Amino acid sequence: MEPSTRIAGLLGGGDDGWSVFNRARAMIAAGTPVTELTIGEHDIRTAAPILQEMHRATLAGHTGYAAIPGTKALRDAVARRVLYRTGVATTSDNVMITPGGQSALFSAHAAVTDPGDVALFIDPYYATYPGTIRGVSAIPRSVKAHAENAFQPRPSDIDDAAADARSLLINSPNNPTGVVYSRETLEGIAAVCKQRDLWLISDEVYDTQVWEGTHISPRAISGMAERTLVVGSMSKSHAMTGSRCGWIVGPQEIIAMMINLATHTTYGVPGFIQDAATYALMQGPELENEVGAPFRRRRALAKAILARQNTVSLVPAQGAMYLMLDIRATGLDGGKFANGLLDAHQIAVMPGESFGTAAAGHVRVAMTIEDSAFESALATLCNFAASKACGTARKDRAAPAFSDV
């Protein structure tokens, strides 16, 4: 018996980009201490009052089937949050609750693409994007954002790729680069979407983690609300990664159809989790700022460390919980650098190549460990890079190539 082409081809013939992460976890399982700067998992955990509300809701009996679109209370809370943050009129009819942002991404693509349709996404990208698109039997097509343009995507490049496309997926603040898309970039993207009649799927799970600039939801740009689906989540803004509670915001008509899809797939999100998410959203921006504060602080620490050396360059770290570091001066690609750092110093970072070809020669560092440990790990990374850059310079004088760690 053979599996479906859809499931067998989910990774497109490549790996899933998680090889360094998996190596680090295997080392930890074998008893080797590893400093993990890989995934976006907060070092703080879900706030105790949120867990207490989850516990209360559980004991109160909200453990049966919950409303598949989401509870009215949570949909209303999400709608109020979106109105407050974007100024765009939003009601519960514009909201569907999903089991996390990843489910929302899948549902959004299922809603706007048919099998064989081309779905665009920006490279560098979060590792699941192309597989999510293949999972709905659409055809993923990447559009490169370039390091020399601070990883701001160029609307002209999107337009060049969009002639036969049905949708475009963007992510700002961006994982993996930490870049916040400018108004100019987003207005250019909106113009292409309207000209090419594209659905826009906007992944905004990091919208509360902005350190420079301003987060702009493209749904707020004139003429875009009717063609935009916004993906949100409690995971990053409220440190509720394991609770798996997210949402999609979009036009009422398509949200109604997506509720039919949820009936046939996820069948909703547990009620006690939705009650806890409702409580968390009711705490307002103060709690969101508290969750984001460690990343703002560590970003400042990182900028100070990086300013004291000249081998590793920082991509503008404007938002999210990551730093994208340019390590091309070492002569290594991201994979060789990350594996070498793991072997030499038991520090795990993600190769830029895990997120597409545009980030080759970079590594992504998650700012997700305690401040002093983070400073120490980043300083060690810089020293490791400097040693490789010196080695490259010496070998350049003696031989034409430098090919390994």
C-alpha positions as CSV (number, residue, x, y, z in Angstrom):
1,M,0.0,0.0,0.0
2,E,1.2,3.5,-0.9
3,P,0.6,6.7,1.1
4,S,-1.0,9.7,-0.6
5,T,1.2,11.9,-2.8
6,R,0.1,14.7,-0.5
7,I,1.5,13.2,2.7
8,A,4.5,11.6,1.1
9,G,5.5,14.8,-0.5
10,L,4.9,17.1,2.4
11,L,8.5,18.1,2.7
12,G,9.0,18.5,-1.0
13,G,11.9,16.0,-1.1
14,G,14.0,17.9,1.4
15,D,14.5,17.7,5.1
16,D,12.3,19.6,7.6
17,G,15.0,22.1,8.7
18,W,15.2,20.8,12.2
19,S,18.4,18.7,12.1
20,V,20.5,20.8,14.4
21,F,17.6,21.1,16.9
22,N,17.1,17.3,16.8
23,R,20.9,16.8,17.3
24,A,20.8,19.1,20.4
25,R,17.8,17.2,21.9
26,A,19.5,13.9,21.3
27,M,22.6,15.2,23.1
28,I,20.5,16.4,26.0
29,A,18.7,13.0,26.2
30,A,22.1,11.3,26.3
31,G,23.1,13.5,29.3
32,T,25.1,16.3,27.6
33,P,24.1,19.7,28.8
34,V,23.2,22.0,25.8
35,T,22.3,25.7,25.8
36,E,19.3,25.8,23.6
37,L,18.8,28.9,21.5
38,T,16.7,27.2,18.9
39,I,12.9,27.4,19.2
40,G,10.5,30.1,20.3
41,E,9.6,28.7,23.7
42,H,9.5,31.2,26.5
43,D,11.7,30.6,29.5
44,I,8.9,31.9,31.6
45,R,5.8,29.8,31.7
46,T,2.1,30.6,31.4
47,A,1.2,33.1,34.1
48,A,-0.3,31.4,37.2
49,P,-3.6,33.3,37.1
50,I,-4.2,32.0,33.6
51,L,-3.6,28.5,34.7
52,Q,-5.9,29.0,37.7
53,E,-8.6,30.2,35.4
54,M,-8.1,27.1,33.3
55,H,-8.3,24.9,36.4
56,R,-11.5,26.7,37.5
57,A,-13.1,26.2,34.2
58,T,-12.2,22.6,34.2
59,L,-13.7,22.0,37.6
60,A,-16.7,24.0,36.6
61,G,-17.4,21.4,33.9
62,H,-16.3,23.1,30.7
63,T,-14.7,19.9,29.5
64,G,-17.2,18.7,27.0
65,Y,-17.5,19.7,23.3
66,A,-17.0,23.4,23.0
67,A,-18.5,25.7,20.4
68,I,-16.6,24.8,17.2
69,P,-16.2,28.4,16.0
70,G,-15.0,29.3,19.5
71,T,-16.9,30.5,22.5
72,K,-18.8,33.7,22.0
73,A,-16.8,35.2,24.9
74,L,-13.4,34.4,23.3
75,R,-14.4,35.5,19.8
76,D,-15.7,38.8,21.3
77,A,-12.4,39.2,23.2
78,V,-10.3,38.6,20.0
79,A,-12.5,41.0,18.0
80,R,-12.1,43.7,20.7
81,R,-8.3,43.2,20.7
82,V,-8.1,43.4,16.9
83,L,-10.2,46.6,16.9
84,Y,-8.0,48.1,19.6
85,R,-4.8,47.2,17.9
86,T,-5.7,47.9,14.2
87,G,-8.7,50.3,14.2
88,V,-10.5,47.9,11.8
89,A,-14.1,47.2,12.6
90,T,-14.2,43.6,13.8
91,T,-16.9,41.5,15.4
92,S,-17.1,37.9,16.5
93,D,-18.5,37.0,13.1
94,N,-15.1,37.8,11.7
95,V,-13.3,35.4,14.1
96,M,-12.8,31.7,14.2
97,I,-10.9,30.1,17.1
98,T,-8.3,27.4,16.1
99,P,-6.0,24.9,17.8
100,G,-3.0,27.3,17.6
101,G,-1.6,29.4,14.8
102,Q,-0.4,26.4,12.8
103,S,-3.9,25.1,12.5
104,A,-5.0,28.6,11.4
105,L,-2.4,28.7,8.7
106,F,-3.6,25.3,7.4
107,S,-7.2,26.3,7.5
108,A,-6.5,29.7,5.8
109,H,-4.8,28.0,2.9
110,A,-7.5,25.3,2.6
111,A,-10.0,28.2,2.4
112,V,-8.4,30.2,-0.4
113,T,-6.6,27.7,-2.6
114,D,-7.7,24.7,-4.7
115,P,-5.5,21.7,-5.5
116,G,-2.8,22.8,-8.0
117,D,-3.2,26.5,-7.2
118,V,0.1,28.4,-6.6
119,A,0.5,29.8,-3.1
120,L,3.3,32.4,-2.6
121,F,5.3,32.9,0.6
122,I,8.3,35.0,1.5
123,D,11.8,33.4,1.9
124,P,13.1,33.4,4.7
125,Y,10.1,31.7,6.2
126,Y,8.9,29.8,9.2
127,A,9.9,26.2,8.6
128,T,6.3,24.8,8.3
129,Y,5.1,27.2,5.6
130,P,5.9,25.2,2.4
131,G,4.7,22.0,4.0
132,T,1.4,23.6,5.1
133,I,0.8,24.7,1.5
134,R,1.6,21.2,0.2
135,G,-0.7,19.8,2.8
136,V,-3.7,21.4,1.1
137,S,-2.5,20.2,-2.3
138,A,-1.5,23.7,-3.4
139,I,1.9,24.5,-4.9
140,P,4.3,26.5,-2.8
141,R,6.4,29.2,-4.5
142,S,8.8,31.3,-2.6
143,V,9.7,34.9,-3.2
144,K,13.1,35.9,-1.8
145,A,13.6,38.8,0.6
146,H,17.2,39.8,0.4
147,A,19.7,40.5,3.1
148,E,20.9,43.6,1.4
149,N,17.4,45.0,1.7
150,A,17.2,44.1,5.4
151,F,14.9,41.2,4.5
152,Q,12.1,43.6,3.6
153,P,10.3,41.9,0.6
154,R,10.2,43.9,-2.6
155,P,6.7,44.2,-4.0
156,S,8.2,44.0,-7.5
157,D,9.6,40.6,-6.8
158,I,6.2,39.4,-5.5
159,D,4.5,40.8,-8.6
160,D,7.0,38.9,-10.8
161,A,6.0,35.7,-9.1
162,A,2.3,36.3,-8.9
163,A,0.9,36.0,-12.5
164,D,-0.7,32.6,-11.8
165,A,-0.8,32.6,-8.0
166,R,-3.9,32.5,-5.8
167,S,-2.5,33.6,-2.4
168,L,0.4,35.2,-0.6
169,L,1.5,34.4,2.9
170,I,3.5,37.1,4.8
171,N,4.7,37.3,8.4
172,S,5.5,40.5,10.3
173,P,7.1,40.8,12.8
174,N,9.0,38.1,11.0
175,N,10.2,34.8,12.2
176,P,13.1,34.1,11.5
177,T,14.6,37.5,10.8
178,G,13.0,39.7,13.5
179,V,12.2,42.3,10.8
180,V,9.0,44.4,11.0
181,Y,7.7,45.2,7.6
182,S,7.5,48.9,6.9
183,R,4.4,50.8,5.8
184,E,6.0,51.2,2.4
185,T,6.6,47.5,2.1
186,L,3.0,46.6,3.2
187,E,1.4,49.2,0.9
188,G,3.4,47.8,-2.0
189,I,2.3,44.2,-1.1
190,A,-1.3,45.4,-0.9
191,A,-1.1,47.0,-4.3
192,V,0.2,43.7,-5.8
193,C,-2.5,41.7,-4.1
194,K,-5.2,44.0,-5.5
195,Q,-3.7,44.1,-8.9
196,R,-3.2,40.3,-9.1
197,D,-6.4,39.4,-7.2
198,L,-4.5,37.6,-4.5
199,W,-5.8,36.5,-1.1
200,L,-3.3,37.7,1.5
201,I,-2.7,35.5,4.6
202,S,-1.0,37.6,7.3
203,D,0.7,35.7,10.1
204,E,0.7,38.2,13.0
205,V,1.5,36.0,16.0
206,Y,4.3,38.3,17.1
207,D,2.3,41.5,16.8
208,T,2.9,42.4,20.5
209,Q,6.6,42.0,20.2
210,V,7.8,45.1,18.4
211,W,11.0,46.8,19.5
212,E,11.5,49.3,16.7
213,G,9.0,50.7,14.2
214,T,5.2,49.9,14.2
215,H,3.3,46.8,13.5
216,I,0.8,47.4,10.7
217,S,-1.8,44.8,9.9
218,P,-2.4,44.8,6.2
219,R,-6.1,44.3,6.9
220,A,-6.0,48.0,7.9
221,I,-4.9,49.1,4.5
222,S,-7.6,50.5,2.2
223,G,-9.2,47.8,0.1
224,M,-7.5,44.9,1.9
225,A,-10.0,43.8,4.6
226,E,-12.1,41.8,2.1
227,R,-9.1,39.8,0.8
228,T,-7.0,39.3,4.0
229,L,-7.0,36.5,6.5
230,V,-5.1,37.3,9.7
231,V,-3.6,34.5,11.8
232,G,-3.1,35.1,15.5
233,S,-2.3,33.1,18.6
234,M,-2.0,33.1,22.4
235,S,1.3,31.3,22.1
236,K,3.8,34.1,21.8
237,S,1.8,37.0,23.2
238,H,0.8,35.2,26.4
239,A,3.3,32.4,26.8
240,M,0.6,29.8,26.1
241,T,2.5,27.7,23.5
242,G,1.2,24.3,24.8
243,S,-2.4,25.5,25.2
244,R,-2.8,25.5,21.4
245,C,-5.2,28.4,21.1
246,G,-5.2,30.7,18.0
247,W,-7.6,32.4,15.6
248,I,-8.3,33.5,12.1
249,V,-9.8,36.9,11.4
250,G,-11.3,37.7,8.0
251,P,-14.5,38.4,6.0
252,Q,-17.6,37.1,7.6
253,E,-18.6,35.0,4.6
254,I,-15.4,33.0,4.4
255,I,-15.1,32.6,8.2
256,A,-18.5,30.9,8.1
257,M,-17.2,28.5,5.5
258,M,-14.1,27.8,7.5
259,I,-16.2,26.9,10.5
260,N,-17.6,24.1,8.3
261,L,-14.0,23.0,7.7
262,A,-13.3,23.0,11.5
263,T,-16.4,20.8,12.0
264,H,-14.8,18.2,9.7
265,T,-11.2,18.4,11.0
266,T,-10.3,19.8,14.5
267,Y,-13.9,20.0,16.0
268,G,-12.8,23.1,17.9
269,V,-10.7,23.9,21.0
270,P,-11.4,22.7,24.5
271,G,-13.7,25.0,26.4
272,F,-11.5,25.3,29.5
273,I,-8.6,26.5,27.3
274,Q,-10.8,29.0,25.6
275,D,-12.0,30.3,29.0
276,A,-8.3,30.7,30.1
277,A,-7.5,32.5,26.8
278,T,-10.5,34.8,27.4
279,Y,-9.3,35.7,30.8
280,A,-5.8,36.3,29.5
281,L,-7.0,38.7,26.8
282,M,-9.1,40.6,29.4
283,Q,-5.8,41.5,31.2
284,G,-5.0,43.8,28.3
285,P,-1.7,45.1,27.0
286,E,-0.1,45.0,30.5
287,L,0.2,41.2,30.5
288,E,1.4,41.1,26.9
289,N,4.1,43.7,27.7
290,E,5.2,41.6,30.7
291,V,5.6,38.5,28.5
292,G,7.5,40.4,25.9
293,A,9.8,42.3,28.3
294,P,12.6,39.6,28.5
295,F,13.0,39.7,24.8
296,R,13.3,43.5,24.7
297,R,15.8,43.3,27.4
298,R,17.9,40.6,25.8
299,R,17.8,42.4,22.5
300,A,19.6,45.3,24.2
301,L,22.1,43.0,25.8
302,A,22.8,41.4,22.4
303,K,23.3,44.7,20.6
304,A,25.9,45.6,23.3
305,I,27.8,42.4,22.8
306,L,27.7,42.5,19.1
307,A,28.9,46.1,19.1
308,R,32.2,44.9,20.7
309,Q,33.2,42.7,17.7
310,N,33.3,42.9,14.0
311,T,32.7,39.3,12.7
312,V,29.0,38.7,13.3
313,S,26.5,41.2,12.0
314,L,22.9,41.7,13.3
315,V,20.0,41.9,10.9
316,P,17.8,44.7,12.2
317,A,16.1,43.1,15.3
318,Q,12.9,45.1,15.2
319,G,10.5,42.5,16.6
320,A,9.8,38.9,17.8
321,M,11.9,36.8,20.1
322,Y,14.8,36.1,17.7
323,L,18.0,37.5,16.3
324,M,19.2,36.8,12.8
325,L,22.9,36.9,12.7
326,D,25.0,37.2,9.6
327,I,28.0,34.9,9.9
328,R,29.2,34.9,6.3
329,A,32.5,36.5,7.4
330,T,33.4,33.1,8.8
331,G,33.4,31.4,5.4
332,L,30.8,28.9,6.7
333,D,27.2,28.4,5.8
334,G,24.6,28.4,8.5
335,G,24.5,24.6,8.9
336,K,28.3,24.1,9.3
337,F,28.5,27.0,11.7
338,A,25.6,25.8,13.8
339,N,26.9,22.2,13.9
340,G,30.4,23.4,14.7
341,L,29.1,25.6,17.5
342,L,27.1,22.7,18.9
343,D,30.1,20.4,18.8
344,A,32.6,22.8,20.2
345,H,30.5,24.6,22.9
346,Q,27.2,22.7,23.2
347,I,25.3,25.8,22.1
348,A,22.4,25.1,19.7
349,V,21.2,27.7,17.2
350,M,19.2,27.3,14.0
351,P,20.9,27.6,10.6
352,G,19.5,30.3,8.4
353,E,19.1,27.6,5.7
354,S,16.4,26.0,7.9
355,F,14.2,28.9,6.8
356,G,15.0,29.0,3.1
357,T,17.8,29.9,0.8
358,A,17.6,33.7,1.3
359,A,19.0,33.3,4.8
360,A,22.1,31.2,3.8
361,G,25.1,32.3,5.8
362,H,23.0,33.3,8.7
363,V,21.9,31.7,12.0
364,R,18.8,32.4,14.0
365,V,19.2,32.8,17.8
366,A,16.2,32.5,20.1
367,M,16.4,34.9,23.0
368,T,14.7,32.4,25.3
369,I,17.1,31.7,28.2
370,E,17.9,33.7,31.3
371,D,19.8,36.9,30.8
372,S,23.2,36.0,32.1
373,A,23.2,32.6,30.3
374,F,22.1,34.3,27.1
375,E,24.9,36.9,27.3
376,S,27.5,34.2,27.9
377,A,26.2,32.0,25.1
378,L,26.1,34.9,22.6
379,A,29.6,36.0,23.6
380,T,30.8,32.4,23.0
381,L,29.1,32.4,19.7
382,C,30.9,35.6,18.7
383,N,34.3,34.2,19.8
384,F,33.7,31.0,17.9
385,A,32.8,33.1,14.8
386,A,36.0,35.2,15.2
387,S,38.1,32.0,15.4
388,K,36.6,30.7,12.2
389,A,37.0,34.1,10.4
390,C,40.7,34.1,11.4
391,G,41.0,30.6,10.1
392,T,39.4,31.6,6.9
393,A,41.9,34.5,6.5
394,R,44.9,32.2,7.1
395,K,43.6,29.5,4.7
396,D,42.9,32.1,2.1
397,R,46.5,33.0,2.1
398,A,47.6,29.4,1.8
399,A,44.9,27.7,-0.2
400,P,42.0,28.6,-2.5
401,A,39.1,27.2,-0.4
402,F,37.9,26.7,3.1
403,S,35.2,24.1,3.2
404,D,34.7,22.7,6.7
405,V,34.4,23.5,10.4
